[in-house]
Amino acid sequence: MTRQMWIYLGIVCFLSFFTYFYRYDQPKAVYWDENYHIAAAQKYLNGVYFMEPHPPLGKLLIALGEAVVDANPGNDDNFIGTDYGKDFPADFSFVGYRLFPALLAWLTAPLFFFIFLRLTKNPLQSTLLSFFYIFDTALIVHLRGAMLEGALLFFSTALTLAFLILIDEMLSKRAFLWASVAFGALFACIMTTKVLGLIFILFVPYILWKLWPNRERILKFLVAAGWSFFLVYCSVWYIHFANGKTVNPSLPDQGYYQASNQYKQILTARKTAAIGAFPILLRDHLKFLRHYEKGAPRLDLCKPDENGSPWYMWPLGGRTINYRWETPNGSAYRYLYLVPNPVIWFAAFAAVLGSLALLLVNCIASLKEPLRQRNLLLFLSALYLSYLIAVSTIDRVMYLYHFFTPLLISFLLVPLFIQNMQKIGRVTLTEAHRTFGILVLAGLVLVSYYVYRPFSSYEPLTKGQVERRAILPVWELTCIGCNKTSSLVVPRN
């Protein structure tokens, strides 16, 4: 890397430090799913057996943070008898539990820089495009908490970078091997964090297509990626099983969580670390995931306190979620609100629509100039749509943060779409024009971030200030004490 690129990378790391990692322990109060994940982390810290609706890696990292920091010495067993922690002690510290989610969220920014660098070959453009991740209010609010998405998006972004490296035709044999190993390991990390990451399996056929007809590289990729996936996937689950030796009868099903008789015998004998027991333990845990999903509630927009939203509202930011609020002086409220940075979300959605339009026109009629990186543009657009189509078939209630994965994919379509903009009116666009356009867009991102920052930094807002920021009805952004009006449901009189 040149000195110039190191400077740009340093700028990205510096800015993202202050949005994602600086004072990540604030607010010093639990919000959203932290009640569940901190309770799970404490079970790991105390060797208590449990099952959960998500794979274990995200929660293991939350527990590891507390084990490293030990910010609550002698006070790490508050919630080992429940799956939902509440009544947190007044002096409870979140420094350890939020450490790795916030740290990985911060480190995702430089990964985006390298991704954009591969797409644009321009360090300045890559830095400015990284603002899409660095200054998004919704991502900042959610990823700083002791939740799973910080790890999920880090691994997803790293996997995307490995994917772009693998499809580079100029890649050396040694670099190809290591990229293949990293690809398999990162995909395993995704699949042991959240099952929605399965969408990235679509990277594999595209890589194989790009490698064809080089059979040697295809075989090397399948073997290296396959083995690294297997080893990491099994290792994460093994750590989860080996740690859970103590049954707490105050937990569901007298502490057994629908375990089979075989699993119960293994727990009684305290042989959860035995390699021979691994297939049985994995089978039961995967069955529990399906069992939990069947019992999960469905979206009900008629409920006054429903926070879920249908998938087709997500690209525009609907519906926002008020994670936490309090009033410091009785006249204004502090909010921790899952609200998009509108410039980022609208620009990313426009890039999706623009990319689809370009691809459609290219199919119907011949363009004067061929599309740049056409195959990658087509693939990423299809990946975005595939995620939404897959999610549309899920019956259980889903939330706005389930859109984070396609949101990050749409960020990649922004530079690809801009590269394929040849003219605006009679002006033929040059690289300097495109850089200037990205610079203007980055400036708008910063202005919008300044306007919506109170929702992520827990700063007081009056009723009027909240209402002025509610620019779209589909957001259903509502101040405390105000009537929430649904954009989809009209109550009966």
C-alpha positions in Angstrom: 0.0 0.0 0.0 1.1 3.5 -0.8 1.5 6.2 1.8 -1.6 7.9 0.4 -3.7 4.8 0.9 -2.5 4.5 4.5 -3.6 8.1 5.1 -7.0 7.4 3.7 -7.4 4.2 5.7 -6.4 6.1 8.8 -9.1 8.6 8.2 -11.7 5.8 7.9 -10.5 4.2 11.1 -10.4 7.5 12.9 -13.9 8.5 12.0 -15.5 5.1 12.6 -13.8 4.9 16.0 -15.9 7.9 17.2 -19.2 6.7 15.7 -18.9 3.0 16.7 -16.5 2.5 19.5 -16.0 5.7 21.5 -18.0 5.5 24.8 -19.7 2.3 23.5 -20.8 1.5 27.1 -23.3 4.4 26.9 -26.1 4.4 27.7 -25.4 2.5 30.9 -28.7 0.7 30.6 -29.9 -2.4 28.8 -31.8 -2.0 25.5 -33.6 -4.2 22.9 -32.2 -7.8 22.8 -29.4 -7.2 25.3 -31.7 -8.7 27.9 -31.5 -12.1 26.1 -27.9 -12.0 24.9 -26.4 -10.9 28.3 -28.3 -13.6 30.0 -26.9 -16.1 27.5 -23.4 -14.8 28.0 -23.6 -15.2 31.7 -24.6 -18.9 31.2 -21.3 -19.3 29.2 -19.4 -17.6 32.0 -20.9 -20.0 34.6 -20.9 -23.3 32.5 -24.7 -23.5 32.4 -26.2 -25.6 29.6 -28.9 -23.9 27.5 -30.3 -23.7 24.0 -31.2 -20.6 22.0 -32.9 -19.6 18.7 -29.5 -18.4 17.3 -26.2 -20.3 16.7 -23.6 -19.7 19.4 -20.7 -17.5 18.0 -22.3 -14.1 18.6 -23.2 -14.8 22.2 -19.8 -16.5 22.8 -18.1 -13.2 21.7 -20.3 -11.2 24.0 -19.3 -13.6 26.9 -15.7 -13.4 25.9 -15.7 -9.6 26.2 -16.9 -9.8 29.8 -14.4 -12.6 30.5 -11.5 -10.4 29.2 -12.6 -7.2 30.8 -14.2 -8.6 34.0 -16.1 -5.3 34.5 -18.6 -7.0 36.9 -16.3 -9.0 39.3 -18.3 -11.5 41.4 -21.5 -10.3 39.7 -21.7 -12.4 36.5 -24.4 -14.8 37.5 -27.5 -12.5 37.8 -29.4 -14.2 35.0 -28.2 -17.8 34.8 -31.7 -18.9 35.8 -33.6 -17.0 33.1 -33.4 -16.5 29.3 -34.4 -12.8 29.7 -32.4 -10.7 32.1 -34.2 -7.8 33.8 -33.7 -5.7 37.0 -30.1 -5.0 36.2 -28.1 -3.8 39.2 -27.5 -0.1 39.4 -23.8 -0.5 39.1 -23.9 -3.0 36.3 -21.2 -2.4 33.6 -21.7 -3.0 29.9 -18.1 -2.5 29.0 -17.3 -6.2 28.7 -20.5 -7.4 27.2 -20.6 -4.8 24.4 -16.8 -4.9 23.8 -16.7 -7.3 20.8 -19.9 -6.2 19.1 -18.7 -2.6 19.1 -15.1 -3.5 18.3 -16.1 -5.6 15.3 -18.5 -2.9 14.2 -15.6 -0.4 14.2 -13.4 -2.8 12.3 -16.0 -3.3 9.6 -15.3 0.3 8.3 -11.8 -0.4 7.1 -13.1 -3.6 5.4 -15.5 -1.5 3.5 -12.7 0.8 2.5 -10.8 -2.1 0.9 -14.0 -3.4 -0.8 -14.6 0.0 -2.3 -11.0 0.2 -3.3 -11.3 -3.0 -5.3 -14.5 -1.7 -7.0 -13.2 1.8 -7.8 -9.4 1.6 -7.8 -9.6 5.1 -6.3 -8.6 5.7 -2.6 -10.4 9.1 -2.3 -13.6 7.6 -3.6 -13.3 4.6 -1.4 -12.9 6.8 1.7 -15.9 8.9 0.8 -18.0 5.9 0.0 -17.1 4.4 3.4 -19.2 7.2 4.9 -22.2 5.2 4.0 -21.3 2.7 6.7 -19.5 5.1 9.1 -22.4 7.6 9.5 -25.5 5.5 9.3 -27.6 6.2 12.4 -29.5 2.9 12.4 -26.3 0.8 12.1 -24.6 2.8 14.9 -27.5 2.4 17.3 -27.8 -1.3 16.9 -24.2 -2.5 16.4 -22.9 -0.8 19.5 -25.1 -2.9 21.7 -24.5 -6.4 23.1 -26.2 -8.0 20.1 -25.4 -10.3 17.3 -25.4 -8.0 14.3 -22.0 -6.4 15.0 -20.3 -9.8 14.6 -22.6 -10.8 11.7 -21.9 -7.7 9.6 -18.2 -7.9 10.3 -18.0 -11.5 9.1 -20.3 -10.7 6.1 -18.2 -7.7 5.0 -15.0 -9.7 5.4 -16.5 -12.6 3.4 -17.5 -10.1 0.7 -13.9 -8.8 0.5 -12.6 -12.4 0.3 -15.2 -13.0 -2.5 -13.9 -10.0 -4.5 -10.3 -11.2 -4.0 -11.1 -14.7 -5.2 -12.7 -13.5 -8.5 -9.6 -11.5 -9.3 -8.1 -13.2 -12.3 -4.6 -11.8 -11.6 -4.5 -13.4 -8.1 -1.4 -15.5 -7.3 -1.7 -19.1 -6.4 -0.6 -18.5 -2.8 -3.0 -15.6 -2.3 -5.8 -17.7 -3.9 -5.3 -20.5 -1.4 -5.3 -18.2 1.6 -8.4 -16.4 0.2 -10.2 -19.7 -0.2 -9.3 -20.7 3.4 -10.5 -17.3 4.7 -13.7 -17.6 2.6 -14.7 -21.0 4.2 -13.8 -19.8 7.7 -15.7 -16.6 7.4 -18.8 -18.3 6.0 -18.6 -20.7 9.0 -18.5 -17.7 11.3 -21.6 -16.2 9.7 -23.5 -19.5 9.9 -22.6 -19.9 13.6 -23.8 -16.3 14.3 -27.1 -16.1 12.4 -28.8 -18.4 10.0 -30.0 -15.5 7.8 -26.4 -15.4 6.6 -27.1 -18.4 4.5 -27.8 -16.0 1.6 -24.0 -15.7 1.1 -23.9 -19.3 -0.2 -24.7 -17.7 -3.5 -21.2 -16.4 -3.6 -20.0 -20.0 -4.3 -21.6 -20.6 -7.7 -20.5 -17.1 -8.9 -16.9 -17.9 -7.8 -17.0 -21.3 -9.6 -18.4 -19.6 -12.7 -15.6 -17.1 -12.7 -13.0 -19.8 -12.2 -14.3 -22.0 -15.0 -12.6 -23.8 -16.9 -9.6 -23.7 -14.5 -10.4 -27.1 -12.9 -7.3 -26.9 -10.7 -8.4 -23.7 -9.0 -12.0 -24.9 -8.7 -10.8 -28.0 -6.9 -8.4 -26.1 -4.7 -11.2 -23.6 -3.8 -13.7 -26.3 -2.9 -11.2 -28.3 -0.8 -9.7 -25.3 1.0 -12.9 -23.5 1.6 -14.8 -26.7 2.5 -12.3 -27.9 5.1 -11.9 -24.5 6.7 -15.7 -24.1 6.9 -16.1 -27.6 8.5 -13.3 -27.0 11.0 -14.6 -23.5 12.1 -18.2 -24.5 12.1 -17.7 -27.6 14.2 -15.2 -25.9 16.6 -17.7 -23.1 17.4 -20.4 -25.6 18.2 -18.0 -27.8 20.2 -17.0 -24.9 22.4 -20.7 -24.2 23.0 -21.4 -27.9 23.9 -18.3 -28.4 26.0 -19.1 -25.3 28.1 -22.6 -26.3 29.0 -22.3 -29.0 31.7 -24.6 -27.7 34.5 -28.3 -28.0 34.2 -30.3 -25.2 35.9 -33.8 -26.5 36.7 -35.3 -23.0 36.8 -34.7 -22.7 33.0 -37.3 -23.9 30.4 -38.3 -27.6 30.4 -36.6 -27.9 33.8 -33.4 -26.7 32.2 -33.3 -29.2 29.4 -34.8 -27.1 26.5 -36.5 -30.0 24.6 -33.3 -32.1 24.7 -33.6 -35.8 23.7 -33.1 -38.6 26.2 -29.7 -39.2 24.7 -28.7 -35.6 25.3 -30.0 -35.8 28.9 -27.9 -38.8 29.6 -24.8 -37.1 28.2 -25.6 -34.1 30.5 -26.1 -36.3 33.5 -22.7 -38.0 32.8 -21.1 -34.5 32.2 -19.7 -35.8 28.9 -20.7 -32.8 26.7 -17.0 -32.4 25.7 -16.8 -36.0 24.3 -16.2 -36.0 20.6 -18.5 -39.0 20.2 -21.4 -37.0 21.6 -21.0 -34.1 19.1 -23.4 -35.4 16.4 -26.2 -35.9 19.0 -25.7 -32.5 20.6 -25.6 -30.7 17.2 -28.7 -32.5 16.0 -30.7 -31.5 19.1 -29.6 -27.9 19.0 -30.5 -27.6 15.3 -33.9 -29.1 16.1 -34.4 -26.6 18.8 -33.8 -23.7 16.3 -36.6 -25.1 14.2 -38.8 -25.7 17.2 -38.3 -22.1 18.4 -39.1 -20.6 15.0 -42.4 -22.4 14.9 -43.4 -20.8 18.2 -42.2 -17.2 17.3 -45.0 -14.7 17.0 -46.2 -13.4 13.6 -46.3 -9.8 12.5 -49.4 -8.1 13.8 -49.6 -4.4 12.8 -52.9 -4.1 14.7 -51.0 -4.4 18.0 -50.3 -0.9 19.5 -46.8 -2.0 20.6 -45.8 -3.9 17.5 -42.2 -3.1 16.5 -42.0 -5.5 13.6 -42.4 -4.5 9.9 -43.0 -6.1 6.5 -40.0 -6.6 4.3 -41.2 -4.3 1.5 -41.0 -1.3 3.9 -37.4 -1.8 4.8 -35.6 -0.2 1.8 -37.1 3.2 2.8 -36.5 2.7 6.5 -39.9 1.4 7.7 -40.6 0.8 10.5 -38.3 2.5 13.0 -38.0 1.2 16.5 -37.7 3.1 19.7 -35.1 1.0 21.7 -35.0 3.1 24.8 -36.0 6.5 26.2 -35.8 8.5 29.3 -36.3 12.2 30.3 -33.4 14.0 32.0 -35.4 17.2 32.8 -39.1 16.4 32.3 -39.4 18.5 29.1 -37.4 16.6 26.6 -36.6 12.9 26.1 -33.4 11.1 25.2 -34.0 8.4 22.6 -32.0 5.4 21.4 -34.0 5.0 18.2 -33.4 2.7 15.2 -33.7 5.4 12.6 -31.9 5.5 9.2 -29.7 8.2 7.9 -32.1 9.1 5.1 -29.5 10.3 2.6 -27.6 6.9 2.9 -30.7 4.7 2.7 -32.3 6.7 -0.1 -29.1 6.9 -2.1 -28.5 3.1 -1.7 -32.0 2.3 -2.7 -31.7 4.6 -5.7 -28.5 2.7 -6.7 -30.4 -0.6 -6.5 -33.2 0.8 -8.7 -30.7 2.4 -11.1 -28.7 -0.8 -11.4 -31.8 -2.8 -12.2 -32.9 -0.2 -14.8 -29.4 -0.3 -16.4 -29.5 -4.1 -16.5 -33.0 -4.1 -18.0 -32.1 -1.6 -20.7 -29.0 -3.6 -21.5 -31.1 -6.7 -22.0 -33.7 -4.9 -24.2 -31.4 -2.7 -26.3 -27.7 -2.4 -26.9 -26.1 0.5 -25.0 -23.6 2.7 -26.8 -21.0 1.7 -24.3 -20.9 -1.7 -22.5 -21.7 -1.8 -18.8 -18.7 -1.7 -16.6 -18.4 -4.7 -14.3 -21.7 -5.9 -15.7 -21.5 -9.4 -14.3 -20.8 -8.2 -10.8 -23.5 -5.5 -11.1 -26.0 -8.2 -12.1 -24.9 -10.6 -9.4 -25.1 -8.1 -6.5 -28.5 -6.9 -7.7 -29.7 -10.5 -7.8 -28.2 -11.1 -4.3 -30.1 -8.1 -2.9 -33.4 -9.3 -4.4 -32.8 -12.9 -3.4 -32.5 -11.9 0.3 -35.8 -10.0 0.2 -37.5 -12.8 -1.6 -36.3 -15.4 0.9 -37.3 -13.2 3.8 -40.7 -12.6 2.4 -41.4 -16.4 2.8 -40.7 -16.3 6.6 -43.9 -16.3 8.7 -42.4 -15.0 12.0 -42.2 -11.3 12.8 -39.2 -9.6 11.4 -37.6 -6.2 12.2 -35.9 -3.4 10.4 -32.4 -4.5 11.4 -33.0 -7.8 9.5 -32.5 -5.5 6.4 -28.9 -4.7 7.4 -27.5 -7.5 5.1 -29.1 -6.3 1.9 -28.4 -2.7 3.0 -24.7 -3.4 3.0 -25.1 -5.1 -0.4 -26.8 -2.0 -1.8 -23.8 0.1 -0.6 -21.7 -1.9 -3.1 -24.1 -1.0 -5.9 -23.5 2.7 -5.3 -20.0 2.9 -6.9 -20.9 0.3 -9.6 -23.9 2.4 -10.6 -21.9 5.7 -10.6 -19.3 4.1 -12.8 -21.9 3.2 -15.3 -23.4 6.8 -15.4 -22.0 8.0 -18.7 -23.9 11.3 -19.2 -26.0 13.8 -17.3 -27.9 15.7 -19.9 -25.3 16.8 -22.5 -22.4 16.5 -20.1 -20.2 13.4 -20.6 -19.0 12.3 -17.1 -15.3 11.9 -16.5 -13.6 10.3 -13.5 -13.2 13.8 -12.0 -17.0 14.3 -12.3 -17.7 11.1 -10.6 -15.3 11.9 -7.7 -16.9 15.3 -7.3 -20.4 13.7 -7.3 -19.3 11.2 -4.6 -17.8 14.1 -2.6 -21.1 16.0 -2.7 -23.0 12.8 -1.7 -20.6 12.3 1.2 -21.2 15.9 2.3 -25.0 15.3 2.3 -24.4 12.1 4.4 -22.5 14.2 7.0 -25.2 16.8 7.2 -27.9 14.2 7.5 -25.9 12.4 10.2 -25.6 15.7 12.2 -29.4 16.0 12.0 -30.2 12.4 13.2 -27.2 11.9 15.5 -29.3 12.6 18.7 -31.1 9.3 18.1 -27.8 7.4 18.3 -26.0 9.5 20.9 -28.8 9.6 23.4 -29.2 13.4 23.4 -32.5 15.1 24.5 -35.1 16.0 21.8 -38.3 17.9 22.2 -41.6 16.8 20.7 -41.2 19.2 17.8 -37.6 18.2 17.1 -38.7 14.5 16.8 -41.7 15.4 14.6 -39.5 17.4 12.2 -37.2 14.5 11.8 -40.1 12.1 10.9 -39.9 12.8 7.2 -41.6 9.7 6.0 -44.9 8.3 7.2 -43.6 4.8 6.6 -41.0 5.3 9.4 -43.7 5.8 12.0 -41.2 7.8 14.0 -43.1 8.9 17.2 -42.2 10.9 20.2 -43.0 9.8 23.7 -46.6 10.8 24.6 -47.6 11.2 20.9 -50.1 9.0 19.1 -48.4 6.5 16.8 -50.1 6.4 13.4 -49.6 3.3 11.2 -49.0 3.9 7.5 -50.6 0.5 6.8 -53.4 -0.1 9.3 -56.4 2.1 10.0 -58.1 1.3 13.3 -61.9 0.7 13.3 -64.2 3.3 14.8 
